[in-house]
Amino acid sequence: MSDIALIVLGSSVAAVIGIALGVMMPALAMGKAITSALEALARQPESERSIMRTLFIGLAMIESLAIYCLVIILIVLFKNPLLEYIIK
């Protein structure tokens, strides 16, 4: 195989692994955060506003990690800097 084919193959495999981990780990973190928030609500229902506000901010930050992962993987797939280096 040529150098370009190896780089494209490696980039595709890395993208598949990256998107799998980049979606799975934040999903597990979101599940853990929601579970902890529900347990806190069960123990102290009077602090619902504070718990929910903190939960939503935390979920937004966790989701941003998955979005950053997606952006990096799309850059690797469609604008791979290694291909430009090999072609020159």
PDB file of N, CA, C and O in Angstrom:
ATOM      1  N   MET A   1       0.840  -1.192   0.000  1.00  0.00           N
ATOM      2  CA  MET A   1       0.000   0.000   0.000  1.00  0.00           C
ATOM      3  C   MET A   1       0.879   1.247   0.000  1.00  0.00           C
ATOM      4  O   MET A   1       2.000   1.240   0.509  1.00  0.00           O
ATOM      5  N   SER A   2       0.357   2.288  -0.568  1.00  0.00           N
ATOM      6  CA  SER A   2       1.103   3.541  -0.622  1.00  0.00           C
ATOM      7  C   SER A   2       1.007   4.264   0.724  1.00  0.00           C
ATOM      8  O   SER A   2       0.224   3.900   1.602  1.00  0.00           O
ATOM      9  N   ASP A   3       1.828   5.291   0.845  1.00  0.00           N
ATOM     10  CA  ASP A   3       1.839   6.067   2.090  1.00  0.00           C
ATOM     11  C   ASP A   3       0.506   6.753   2.347  1.00  0.00           C
ATOM     12  O   ASP A   3       0.033   6.811   3.482  1.00  0.00           O
ATOM     13  N   ILE A   4      -0.088   7.266   1.292  1.00  0.00           N
ATOM     14  CA  ILE A   4      -1.373   7.966   1.444  1.00  0.00           C
ATOM     15  C   ILE A   4      -2.457   7.005   1.909  1.00  0.00           C
ATOM     16  O   ILE A   4      -3.272   7.351   2.765  1.00  0.00           O
ATOM     17  N   ALA A   5      -2.470   5.802   1.349  1.00  0.00           N
ATOM     18  CA  ALA A   5      -3.483   4.819   1.743  1.00  0.00           C
ATOM     19  C   ALA A   5      -3.306   4.413   3.202  1.00  0.00           C
ATOM     20  O   ALA A   5      -4.294   4.221   3.911  1.00  0.00           O
ATOM     21  N   LEU A   6      -2.072   4.282   3.656  1.00  0.00           N
ATOM     22  CA  LEU A   6      -1.828   3.929   5.055  1.00  0.00           C
ATOM     23  C   LEU A   6      -2.271   5.048   5.992  1.00  0.00           C
ATOM     24  O   LEU A   6      -2.838   4.786   7.053  1.00  0.00           O
ATOM     25  N   ILE A   7      -2.014   6.277   5.605  1.00  0.00           N
ATOM     26  CA  ILE A   7      -2.421   7.407   6.450  1.00  0.00           C
ATOM     27  C   ILE A   7      -3.937   7.509   6.512  1.00  0.00           C
ATOM     28  O   ILE A   7      -4.496   7.744   7.583  1.00  0.00           O
ATOM     29  N   VAL A   8      -4.603   7.339   5.391  1.00  0.00           N
ATOM     30  CA  VAL A   8      -6.068   7.390   5.376  1.00  0.00           C
ATOM     31  C   VAL A   8      -6.651   6.255   6.197  1.00  0.00           C
ATOM     32  O   VAL A   8      -7.605   6.456   6.948  1.00  0.00           O
ATOM     33  N   LEU A   9      -6.081   5.053   6.060  1.00  0.00           N
ATOM     34  CA  LEU A   9      -6.556   3.910   6.846  1.00  0.00           C
ATOM     35  C   LEU A   9      -6.343   4.148   8.336  1.00  0.00           C
ATOM     36  O   LEU A   9      -7.243   3.912   9.142  1.00  0.00           O
ATOM     37  N   GLY A  10      -5.159   4.611   8.696  1.00  0.00           N
ATOM     38  CA  GLY A  10      -4.877   4.895  10.107  1.00  0.00           C
ATOM     39  C   GLY A  10      -5.763   5.984  10.665  1.00  0.00           C
ATOM     40  O   GLY A  10      -6.229   5.891  11.800  1.00  0.00           O
ATOM     41  N   SER A  11      -6.001   7.022   9.872  1.00  0.00           N
ATOM     42  CA  SER A  11      -6.877   8.109  10.315  1.00  0.00           C
ATOM     43  C   SER A  11      -8.304   7.629  10.508  1.00  0.00           C
ATOM     44  O   SER A  11      -8.975   8.036  11.456  1.00  0.00           O
ATOM     45  N   SER A  12      -8.771   6.765   9.613  1.00  0.00           N
ATOM     46  CA  SER A  12     -10.139   6.248   9.729  1.00  0.00           C
ATOM     47  C   SER A  12     -10.291   5.365  10.963  1.00  0.00           C
ATOM     48  O   SER A  12     -11.289   5.458  11.677  1.00  0.00           O
ATOM     49  N   VAL A  13      -9.310   4.514  11.214  1.00  0.00           N
ATOM     50  CA  VAL A  13      -9.369   3.651  12.403  1.00  0.00           C
ATOM     51  C   VAL A  13      -9.297   4.498  13.671  1.00  0.00           C
ATOM     52  O   VAL A  13     -10.034   4.253  14.626  1.00  0.00           O
ATOM     53  N   ALA A  14      -8.409   5.492  13.680  1.00  0.00           N
ATOM     54  CA  ALA A  14      -8.310   6.371  14.846  1.00  0.00           C
ATOM     55  C   ALA A  14      -9.600   7.158  15.060  1.00  0.00           C
ATOM     56  O   ALA A  14      -9.996   7.393  16.202  1.00  0.00           O
ATOM     57  N   ALA A  15     -10.257   7.565  13.982  1.00  0.00           N
ATOM     58  CA  ALA A  15     -11.514   8.302  14.100  1.00  0.00           C
ATOM     59  C   ALA A  15     -12.616   7.428  14.676  1.00  0.00           C
ATOM     60  O   ALA A  15     -13.406   7.883  15.502  1.00  0.00           O
ATOM     61  N   VAL A  16     -12.671   6.175  14.242  1.00  0.00           N
ATOM     62  CA  VAL A  16     -13.695   5.257  14.771  1.00  0.00           C
ATOM     63  C   VAL A  16     -13.478   5.020  16.255  1.00  0.00           C
ATOM     64  O   VAL A  16     -14.429   5.066  17.036  1.00  0.00           O
ATOM     65  N   ILE A  17     -12.252   4.770  16.649  1.00  0.00           N
ATOM     66  CA  ILE A  17     -11.957   4.544  18.069  1.00  0.00           C
ATOM     67  C   ILE A  17     -12.207   5.821  18.869  1.00  0.00           C
ATOM     68  O   ILE A  17     -12.755   5.777  19.971  1.00  0.00           O
ATOM     69  N   GLY A  18     -11.798   6.963  18.301  1.00  0.00           N
ATOM     70  CA  GLY A  18     -11.980   8.233  18.998  1.00  0.00           C
ATOM     71  C   GLY A  18     -13.437   8.593  19.201  1.00  0.00           C
ATOM     72  O   GLY A  18     -13.817   9.054  20.277  1.00  0.00           O
ATOM     73  N   ILE A  19     -14.259   8.390  18.184  1.00  0.00           N
ATOM     74  CA  ILE A  19     -15.676   8.738  18.332  1.00  0.00           C
ATOM     75  C   ILE A  19     -16.364   7.757  19.278  1.00  0.00           C
ATOM     76  O   ILE A  19     -17.277   8.137  20.011  1.00  0.00           O
ATOM     77  N   ALA A  20     -15.932   6.507  19.265  1.00  0.00           N
ATOM     78  CA  ALA A  20     -16.524   5.531  20.192  1.00  0.00           C
ATOM     79  C   ALA A  20     -16.238   5.924  21.639  1.00  0.00           C
ATOM     80  O   ALA A  20     -17.142   5.950  22.475  1.00  0.00           O
ATOM     81  N   LEU A  21     -14.979   6.228  21.924  1.00  0.00           N
ATOM     82  CA  LEU A  21     -14.628   6.629  23.286  1.00  0.00           C
ATOM     83  C   LEU A  21     -15.154   8.028  23.615  1.00  0.00           C
ATOM     84  O   LEU A  21     -15.556   8.299  24.747  1.00  0.00           O
ATOM     85  N   GLY A  22     -15.145   8.910  22.618  1.00  0.00           N
ATOM     86  CA  GLY A  22     -15.586  10.286  22.838  1.00  0.00           C
ATOM     87  C   GLY A  22     -17.073  10.422  23.079  1.00  0.00           C
ATOM     88  O   GLY A  22     -17.523  11.451  23.583  1.00  0.00           O
ATOM     89  N   VAL A  23     -17.837   9.417  22.733  1.00  0.00           N
ATOM     90  CA  VAL A  23     -19.273   9.439  23.000  1.00  0.00           C
ATOM     91  C   VAL A  23     -19.594   8.584  24.221  1.00  0.00           C
ATOM     92  O   VAL A  23     -20.473   8.927  25.012  1.00  0.00           O
ATOM     93  N   MET A  24     -18.888   7.483  24.372  1.00  0.00           N
ATOM     94  CA  MET A  24     -19.186   6.556  25.460  1.00  0.00           C
ATOM     95  C   MET A  24     -18.831   7.142  26.832  1.00  0.00           C
ATOM     96  O   MET A  24     -19.617   7.042  27.774  1.00  0.00           O
ATOM     97  N   MET A  25     -17.663   7.744  26.940  1.00  0.00           N
ATOM     98  CA  MET A  25     -17.235   8.261  28.241  1.00  0.00           C
ATOM     99  C   MET A  25     -18.111   9.425  28.740  1.00  0.00           C
ATOM    100  O   MET A  25     -18.507   9.409  29.906  1.00  0.00           O
ATOM    101  N   PRO A  26     -18.430  10.430  27.912  1.00  0.00           N
ATOM    102  CA  PRO A  26     -19.350  11.454  28.406  1.00  0.00           C
ATOM    103  C   PRO A  26     -20.745  10.909  28.729  1.00  0.00           C
ATOM    104  O   PRO A  26     -21.409  11.409  29.637  1.00  0.00           O
ATOM    105  N   ALA A  27     -21.187   9.895  27.996  1.00  0.00           N
ATOM    106  CA  ALA A  27     -22.499   9.308  28.294  1.00  0.00           C
ATOM    107  C   ALA A  27     -22.484   8.649  29.673  1.00  0.00           C
ATOM    108  O   ALA A  27     -23.440   8.779  30.437  1.00  0.00           O
ATOM    109  N   LEU A  28     -21.412   7.950  29.983  1.00  0.00           N
ATOM    110  CA  LEU A  28     -21.299   7.344  31.314  1.00  0.00           C
ATOM    111  C   LEU A  28     -21.211   8.423  32.405  1.00  0.00           C
ATOM    112  O   LEU A  28     -21.794   8.280  33.480  1.00  0.00           O
ATOM    113  N   ALA A  29     -20.478   9.495  32.115  1.00  0.00           N
ATOM    114  CA  ALA A  29     -20.370  10.588  33.087  1.00  0.00           C
ATOM    115  C   ALA A  29     -21.714  11.269  33.306  1.00  0.00           C
ATOM    116  O   ALA A  29     -22.043  11.646  34.431  1.00  0.00           O
ATOM    117  N   MET A  30     -22.493  11.431  32.238  1.00  0.00           N
ATOM    118  CA  MET A  30     -23.827  12.032  32.374  1.00  0.00           C
ATOM    119  C   MET A  30     -24.737  11.146  33.210  1.00  0.00           C
ATOM    120  O   MET A  30     -25.482  11.640  34.056  1.00  0.00           O
ATOM    121  N   GLY A  31     -24.681   9.853  32.981  1.00  0.00           N
ATOM    122  CA  GLY A  31     -25.483   8.923  33.771  1.00  0.00           C
ATOM    123  C   GLY A  31     -25.124   8.986  35.245  1.00  0.00           C
ATOM    124  O   GLY A  31     -26.006   8.970  36.103  1.00  0.00           O
ATOM    125  N   LYS A  32     -23.834   9.059  35.541  1.00  0.00           N
ATOM    126  CA  LYS A  32     -23.382   9.159  36.928  1.00  0.00           C
ATOM    127  C   LYS A  32     -23.831  10.475  37.556  1.00  0.00           C
ATOM    128  O   LYS A  32     -24.239  10.500  38.717  1.00  0.00           O
ATOM    129  N   ALA A  33     -23.757  11.570  36.796  1.00  0.00           N
ATOM    130  CA  ALA A  33     -24.180  12.873  37.322  1.00  0.00           C
ATOM    131  C   ALA A  33     -25.676  12.899  37.616  1.00  0.00           C
ATOM    132  O   ALA A  33     -26.105  13.423  38.643  1.00  0.00           O
ATOM    133  N   ILE A  34     -26.460  12.336  36.716  1.00  0.00           N
ATOM    134  CA  ILE A  34     -27.911  12.309  36.915  1.00  0.00           C
ATOM    135  C   ILE A  34     -28.270  11.434  38.105  1.00  0.00           C
ATOM    136  O   ILE A  34     -29.144  11.783  38.899  1.00  0.00           O
ATOM    137  N   THR A  35     -27.594  10.296  38.228  1.00  0.00           N
ATOM    138  CA  THR A  35     -27.838   9.407  39.366  1.00  0.00           C
ATOM    139  C   THR A  35     -27.532  10.115  40.682  1.00  0.00           C
ATOM    140  O   THR A  35     -28.310  10.039  41.633  1.00  0.00           O
ATOM    141  N   SER A  36     -26.397  10.802  40.730  1.00  0.00           N
ATOM    142  CA  SER A  36     -26.027  11.520  41.955  1.00  0.00           C
ATOM    143  C   SER A  36     -27.009  12.645  42.266  1.00  0.00           C
ATOM    144  O   SER A  36     -27.338  12.878  43.428  1.00  0.00           O
ATOM    145  N   ALA A  37     -27.478  13.342  41.231  1.00  0.00           N
ATOM    146  CA  ALA A  37     -28.438  14.424  41.455  1.00  0.00           C
ATOM    147  C   ALA A  37     -29.762  13.879  41.978  1.00  0.00           C
ATOM    148  O   ALA A  37     -30.371  14.473  42.867  1.00  0.00           O
ATOM    149  N   LEU A  38     -30.205  12.764  41.437  1.00  0.00           N
ATOM    150  CA  LEU A  38     -31.464  12.177  41.918  1.00  0.00           C
ATOM    151  C   LEU A  38     -31.335  11.690  43.357  1.00  0.00           C
ATOM    152  O   LEU A  38     -32.274  11.812  44.143  1.00  0.00           O
ATOM    153  N   GLU A  39     -30.172  11.138  43.701  1.00  0.00           N
ATOM    154  CA  GLU A  39     -29.961  10.725  45.092  1.00  0.00           C
ATOM    155  C   GLU A  39     -29.960  11.936  46.027  1.00  0.00           C
ATOM    156  O   GLU A  39     -30.510  11.879  47.127  1.00  0.00           O
ATOM    157  N   ALA A  40     -29.335  13.035  45.579  1.00  0.00           N
ATOM    158  CA  ALA A  40     -29.313  14.247  46.395  1.00  0.00           C
ATOM    159  C   ALA A  40     -30.723  14.826  46.539  1.00  0.00           C
ATOM    160  O   ALA A  40     -31.083  15.327  47.604  1.00  0.00           O
ATOM    161  N   LEU A  41     -31.512  14.760  45.478  1.00  0.00           N
ATOM    162  CA  LEU A  41     -32.897  15.249  45.556  1.00  0.00           C
ATOM    163  C   LEU A  41     -33.736  14.385  46.495  1.00  0.00           C
ATOM    164  O   LEU A  41     -34.609  14.891  47.200  1.00  0.00           O
ATOM    165  N   ALA A  42     -33.468  13.087  46.500  1.00  0.00           N
ATOM    166  CA  ALA A  42     -34.218  12.207  47.395  1.00  0.00           C
ATOM    167  C   ALA A  42     -33.886  12.505  48.857  1.00  0.00           C
ATOM    168  O   ALA A  42     -34.755  12.399  49.723  1.00  0.00           O
ATOM    169  N   ARG A  43     -32.636  12.875  49.136  1.00  0.00           N
ATOM    170  CA  ARG A  43     -32.230  13.172  50.504  1.00  0.00           C
ATOM    171  C   ARG A  43     -32.665  14.561  50.953  1.00  0.00           C
ATOM    172  O   ARG A  43     -33.085  14.744  52.096  1.00  0.00           O
ATOM    173  N   GLN A  44     -32.563  15.551  50.047  1.00  0.00           N
ATOM    174  CA  GLN A  44     -32.894  16.932  50.402  1.00  0.00           C
ATOM    175  C   GLN A  44     -33.772  17.562  49.326  1.00  0.00           C
ATOM    176  O   GLN A  44     -33.274  18.294  48.471  1.00  0.00           O
ATOM    177  N   PRO A  45     -35.058  17.288  49.361  1.00  0.00           N
ATOM    178  CA  PRO A  45     -35.947  17.841  48.328  1.00  0.00           C
ATOM    179  C   PRO A  45     -36.065  19.368  48.379  1.00  0.00           C
ATOM    180  O   PRO A  45     -36.416  19.988  47.376  1.00  0.00           O
ATOM    181  N   GLU A  46     -35.777  19.977  49.525  1.00  0.00           N
ATOM    182  CA  GLU A  46     -35.905  21.423  49.629  1.00  0.00           C
ATOM    183  C   GLU A  46     -34.821  22.176  48.850  1.00  0.00           C
ATOM    184  O   GLU A  46     -34.983  23.364  48.572  1.00  0.00           O
ATOM    185  N   SER A  47     -33.733  21.513  48.497  1.00  0.00           N
ATOM    186  CA  SER A  47     -32.667  22.176  47.742  1.00  0.00           C
ATOM    187  C   SER A  47     -32.715  21.807  46.252  1.00  0.00           C
ATOM    188  O   SER A  47     -31.685  21.694  45.587  1.00  0.00           O
ATOM    189  N   GLU A  48     -33.928  21.627  45.757  1.00  0.00           N
ATOM    190  CA  GLU A  48     -34.113  21.191  44.368  1.00  0.00           C
ATOM    191  C   GLU A  48     -33.548  22.204  43.368  1.00  0.00           C
ATOM    192  O   GLU A  48     -32.883  21.812  42.409  1.00  0.00           O
ATOM    193  N   ARG A  49     -33.798  23.480  43.575  1.00  0.00           N
ATOM    194  CA  ARG A  49     -33.347  24.494  42.608  1.00  0.00           C
ATOM    195  C   ARG A  49     -31.830  24.500  42.481  1.00  0.00           C
ATOM    196  O   ARG A  49     -31.291  24.553  41.376  1.00  0.00           O
ATOM    197  N   SER A  50     -31.157  24.448  43.601  1.00  0.00           N
ATOM    198  CA  SER A  50     -29.695  24.473  43.595  1.00  0.00           C
ATOM    199  C   SER A  50     -29.115  23.231  42.930  1.00  0.00           C
ATOM    200  O   SER A  50     -28.175  23.321  42.140  1.00  0.00           O
ATOM    201  N   ILE A  51     -29.676  22.084  43.252  1.00  0.00           N
ATOM    202  CA  ILE A  51     -29.184  20.822  42.687  1.00  0.00           C
ATOM    203  C   ILE A  51     -29.432  20.779  41.185  1.00  0.00           C
ATOM    204  O   ILE A  51     -28.551  20.377  40.424  1.00  0.00           O
ATOM    205  N   MET A  52     -30.608  21.185  40.753  1.00  0.00           N
ATOM    206  CA  MET A  52     -30.930  21.131  39.330  1.00  0.00           C
ATOM    207  C   MET A  52     -30.081  22.115  38.530  1.00  0.00           C
ATOM    208  O   MET A  52     -29.632  21.791  37.430  1.00  0.00           O
ATOM    209  N   ARG A  53     -29.860  23.303  39.067  1.00  0.00           N
ATOM    210  CA  ARG A  53     -29.032  24.287  38.380  1.00  0.00           C
ATOM    211  C   ARG A  53     -27.604  23.758  38.210  1.00  0.00           C
ATOM    212  O   ARG A  53     -27.022  23.861  37.130  1.00  0.00           O
ATOM    213  N   THR A  54     -27.054  23.199  39.271  1.00  0.00           N
ATOM    214  CA  THR A  54     -25.708  22.633  39.207  1.00  0.00           C
ATOM    215  C   THR A  54     -25.659  21.443  38.264  1.00  0.00           C
ATOM    216  O   THR A  54     -24.679  21.264  37.541  1.00  0.00           O
ATOM    217  N   LEU A  55     -26.705  20.628  38.264  1.00  0.00           N
ATOM    218  CA  LEU A  55     -26.766  19.471  37.371  1.00  0.00           C
ATOM    219  C   LEU A  55     -26.761  19.910  35.915  1.00  0.00           C
ATOM    220  O   LEU A  55     -26.021  19.345  35.110  1.00  0.00           O
ATOM    221  N   PHE A  56     -27.564  20.898  35.558  1.00  0.00           N
ATOM    222  CA  PHE A  56     -27.636  21.332  34.164  1.00  0.00           C
ATOM    223  C   PHE A  56     -26.333  21.963  33.697  1.00  0.00           C
ATOM    224  O   PHE A  56     -25.930  21.764  32.551  1.00  0.00           O
ATOM    225  N   ILE A  57     -25.675  22.713  34.556  1.00  0.00           N
ATOM    226  CA  ILE A  57     -24.377  23.286  34.197  1.00  0.00           C
ATOM    227  C   ILE A  57     -23.358  22.171  33.996  1.00  0.00           C
ATOM    228  O   ILE A  57     -22.580  22.203  33.042  1.00  0.00           O
ATOM    229  N   GLY A  58     -23.360  21.195  34.882  1.00  0.00           N
ATOM    230  CA  GLY A  58     -22.441  20.065  34.746  1.00  0.00           C
ATOM    231  C   GLY A  58     -22.707  19.246  33.494  1.00  0.00           C
ATOM    232  O   GLY A  58     -21.769  18.834  32.812  1.00  0.00           O
ATOM    233  N   LEU A  59     -23.971  19.007  33.185  1.00  0.00           N
ATOM    234  CA  LEU A  59     -24.307  18.251  31.976  1.00  0.00           C
ATOM    235  C   LEU A  59     -23.881  18.998  30.718  1.00  0.00           C
ATOM    236  O   LEU A  59     -23.426  18.382  29.754  1.00  0.00           O
ATOM    237  N   ALA A  60     -24.023  20.309  30.721  1.00  0.00           N
ATOM    238  CA  ALA A  60     -23.591  21.097  29.563  1.00  0.00           C
ATOM    239  C   ALA A  60     -22.081  21.010  29.376  1.00  0.00           C
ATOM    240  O   ALA A  60     -21.597  20.926  28.247  1.00  0.00           O
ATOM    241  N   MET A  61     -21.345  21.030  30.466  1.00  0.00           N
ATOM    242  CA  MET A  61     -19.888  20.921  30.368  1.00  0.00           C
ATOM    243  C   MET A  61     -19.463  19.532  29.904  1.00  0.00           C
ATOM    244  O   MET A  61     -18.519  19.402  29.123  1.00  0.00           O
ATOM    245  N   ILE A  62     -20.146  18.500  30.374  1.00  0.00           N
ATOM    246  CA  ILE A  62     -19.837  17.140  29.930  1.00  0.00           C
ATOM    247  C   ILE A  62     -20.153  16.992  28.450  1.00  0.00           C
ATOM    248  O   ILE A  62     -19.377  16.384  27.712  1.00  0.00           O
ATOM    249  N   GLU A  63     -21.268  17.532  28.009  1.00  0.00           N
ATOM    250  CA  GLU A  63     -21.651  17.432  26.598  1.00  0.00           C
ATOM    251  C   GLU A  63     -20.677  18.184  25.701  1.00  0.00           C
ATOM    252  O   GLU A  63     -20.448  17.784  24.560  1.00  0.00           O
ATOM    253  N   SER A  64     -20.107  19.266  26.206  1.00  0.00           N
ATOM    254  CA  SER A  64     -19.135  20.004  25.398  1.00  0.00           C
ATOM    255  C   SER A  64     -17.901  19.156  25.106  1.00  0.00           C
ATOM    256  O   SER A  64     -17.280  19.317  24.055  1.00  0.00           O
ATOM    257  N   LEU A  65     -17.541  18.264  26.007  1.00  0.00           N
ATOM    258  CA  LEU A  65     -16.413  17.371  25.745  1.00  0.00           C
ATOM    259  C   LEU A  65     -16.692  16.462  24.547  1.00  0.00           C
ATOM    260  O   LEU A  65     -15.810  16.240  23.718  1.00  0.00           O
ATOM    261  N   ALA A  66     -17.901  15.944  24.455  1.00  0.00           N
ATOM    262  CA  ALA A  66     -18.268  15.099  23.312  1.00  0.00           C
ATOM    263  C   ALA A  66     -18.266  15.905  22.019  1.00  0.00           C
ATOM    264  O   ALA A  66     -17.869  15.387  20.975  1.00  0.00           O
ATOM    265  N   ILE A  67     -18.697  17.155  22.067  1.00  0.00           N
ATOM    266  CA  ILE A  67     -18.709  17.997  20.875  1.00  0.00           C
ATOM    267  C   ILE A  67     -17.283  18.321  20.435  1.00  0.00           C
ATOM    268  O   ILE A  67     -16.989  18.299  19.240  1.00  0.00           O
ATOM    269  N   TYR A  68     -16.394  18.620  21.384  1.00  0.00           N
ATOM    270  CA  TYR A  68     -14.992  18.867  21.041  1.00  0.00           C
ATOM    271  C   TYR A  68     -14.370  17.637  20.387  1.00  0.00           C
ATOM    272  O   TYR A  68     -13.619  17.759  19.420  1.00  0.00           O
ATOM    273  N   CYS A  69     -14.677  16.470  20.907  1.00  0.00           N
ATOM    274  CA  CYS A  69     -14.174  15.224  20.326  1.00  0.00           C
ATOM    275  C   CYS A  69     -14.665  15.068  18.898  1.00  0.00           C
ATOM    276  O   CYS A  69     -13.893  14.695  18.015  1.00  0.00           O
ATOM    277  N   LEU A  70     -15.928  15.347  18.662  1.00  0.00           N
ATOM    278  CA  LEU A  70     -16.487  15.249  17.317  1.00  0.00           C
ATOM    279  C   LEU A  70     -15.797  16.216  16.355  1.00  0.00           C
ATOM    280  O   LEU A  70     -15.503  15.848  15.218  1.00  0.00           O
ATOM    281  N   VAL A  71     -15.539  17.428  16.791  1.00  0.00           N
ATOM    282  CA  VAL A  71     -14.890  18.418  15.941  1.00  0.00           C
ATOM    283  C   VAL A  71     -13.483  17.966  15.560  1.00  0.00           C
ATOM    284  O   VAL A  71     -13.093  18.065  14.397  1.00  0.00           O
ATOM    285  N   ILE A  72     -12.728  17.474  16.528  1.00  0.00           N
ATOM    286  CA  ILE A  72     -11.366  17.014  16.253  1.00  0.00           C
ATOM    287  C   ILE A  72     -11.376  15.832  15.307  1.00  0.00           C
ATOM    288  O   ILE A  72     -10.527  15.749  14.420  1.00  0.00           O
ATOM    289  N   ILE A  73     -12.307  14.925  15.471  1.00  0.00           N
ATOM    290  CA  ILE A  73     -12.375  13.757  14.598  1.00  0.00           C
ATOM    291  C   ILE A  73     -12.769  14.171  13.176  1.00  0.00           C
ATOM    292  O   ILE A  73     -12.245  13.616  12.210  1.00  0.00           O
ATOM    293  N   LEU A  74     -13.665  15.118  13.037  1.00  0.00           N
ATOM    294  CA  LEU A  74     -14.024  15.597  11.700  1.00  0.00           C
ATOM    295  C   LEU A  74     -12.843  16.284  11.021  1.00  0.00           C
ATOM    296  O   LEU A  74     -12.667  16.165   9.809  1.00  0.00           O
ATOM    297  N   ILE A  75     -12.034  17.000  11.799  1.00  0.00           N
ATOM    298  CA  ILE A  75     -10.831  17.618  11.233  1.00  0.00           C
ATOM    299  C   ILE A  75      -9.865  16.542  10.755  1.00  0.00           C
ATOM    300  O   ILE A  75      -9.293  16.658   9.671  1.00  0.00           O
ATOM    301  N   VAL A  76      -9.681  15.503  11.554  1.00  0.00           N
ATOM    302  CA  VAL A  76      -8.769  14.419  11.169  1.00  0.00           C
ATOM    303  C   VAL A  76      -9.272  13.705   9.922  1.00  0.00           C
ATOM    304  O   VAL A  76      -8.472  13.330   9.065  1.00  0.00           O
ATOM    305  N   LEU A  77     -10.566  13.512   9.808  1.00  0.00           N
ATOM    306  CA  LEU A  77     -11.097  12.795   8.653  1.00  0.00           C
ATOM    307  C   LEU A  77     -11.083  13.621   7.370  1.00  0.00           C
ATOM    308  O   LEU A  77     -10.723  13.109   6.310  1.00  0.00           O
ATOM    309  N   PHE A  78     -11.464  14.876   7.452  1.00  0.00           N
ATOM    310  CA  PHE A  78     -11.668  15.651   6.233  1.00  0.00           C
ATOM    311  C   PHE A  78     -10.564  16.644   5.907  1.00  0.00           C
ATOM    312  O   PHE A  78     -10.460  17.083   4.761  1.00  0.00           O
ATOM    313  N   LYS A  79      -9.755  17.003   6.859  1.00  0.00           N
ATOM    314  CA  LYS A  79      -8.662  17.950   6.622  1.00  0.00           C
ATOM    315  C   LYS A  79      -7.422  17.454   7.357  1.00  0.00           C
ATOM    316  O   LYS A  79      -6.892  18.124   8.243  1.00  0.00           O
ATOM    317  N   ASN A  80      -6.977  16.270   6.968  1.00  0.00           N
ATOM    318  CA  ASN A  80      -5.868  15.619   7.649  1.00  0.00           C
ATOM    319  C   ASN A  80      -4.547  16.334   7.324  1.00  0.00           C
ATOM    320  O   ASN A  80      -4.155  16.394   6.159  1.00  0.00           O
ATOM    321  N   PRO A  81      -3.865  16.869   8.327  1.00  0.00           N
ATOM    322  CA  PRO A  81      -2.606  17.575   8.061  1.00  0.00           C
ATOM    323  C   PRO A  81      -1.489  16.639   7.583  1.00  0.00           C
ATOM    324  O   PRO A  81      -0.559  17.090   6.914  1.00  0.00           O
ATOM    325  N   LEU A  82      -1.564  15.369   7.910  1.00  0.00           N
ATOM    326  CA  LEU A  82      -0.534  14.432   7.456  1.00  0.00           C
ATOM    327  C   LEU A  82      -0.582  14.217   5.944  1.00  0.00           C
ATOM    328  O   LEU A  82       0.453  14.020   5.309  1.00  0.00           O
ATOM    329  N   LEU A  83      -1.774  14.256   5.376  1.00  0.00           N
ATOM    330  CA  LEU A  83      -1.889  14.091   3.930  1.00  0.00           C
ATOM    331  C   LEU A  83      -1.206  15.233   3.188  1.00  0.00           C
ATOM    332  O   LEU A  83      -0.548  15.008   2.173  1.00  0.00           O
ATOM    333  N   GLU A  84      -1.357  16.442   3.684  1.00  0.00           N
ATOM    334  CA  GLU A  84      -0.702  17.573   3.046  1.00  0.00           C
ATOM    335  C   GLU A  84       0.823  17.451   3.141  1.00  0.00           C
ATOM    336  O   GLU A  84       1.539  17.861   2.228  1.00  0.00           O
ATOM    337  N   TYR A  85       1.309  16.895   4.232  1.00  0.00           N
ATOM    338  CA  TYR A  85       2.751  16.713   4.400  1.00  0.00           C
ATOM    339  C   TYR A  85       3.291  15.662   3.432  1.00  0.00           C
ATOM    340  O   TYR A  85       4.372  15.841   2.872  1.00  0.00           O
ATOM    341  N   ILE A  86       2.553  14.568   3.228  1.00  0.00           N
ATOM    342  CA  ILE A  86       2.992  13.494   2.332  1.00  0.00           C
ATOM    343  C   ILE A  86       2.908  13.931   0.873  1.00  0.00           C
ATOM    344  O   ILE A  86       3.788  13.602   0.078  1.00  0.00           O
ATOM    345  N   ILE A  87       1.858  14.670   0.512  1.00  0.00           N
ATOM    346  CA  ILE A  87       1.656  15.051  -0.882  1.00  0.00           C
ATOM    347  C   ILE A  87       2.758  16.005  -1.356  1.00  0.00           C
ATOM    348  O   ILE A  87       3.148  15.958  -2.522  1.00  0.00           O
ATOM    349  N   LYS A  88       3.256  16.853  -0.484  1.00  0.00           N
ATOM    350  CA  LYS A  88       4.306  17.827  -0.878  1.00  0.00           C
ATOM    351  C   LYS A  88       5.608  17.187  -1.125  1.00  0.00           C
ATOM    352  O   LYS A  88       6.578  17.868  -1.460  1.00  0.00           O
TER     353      LYS A  88
END
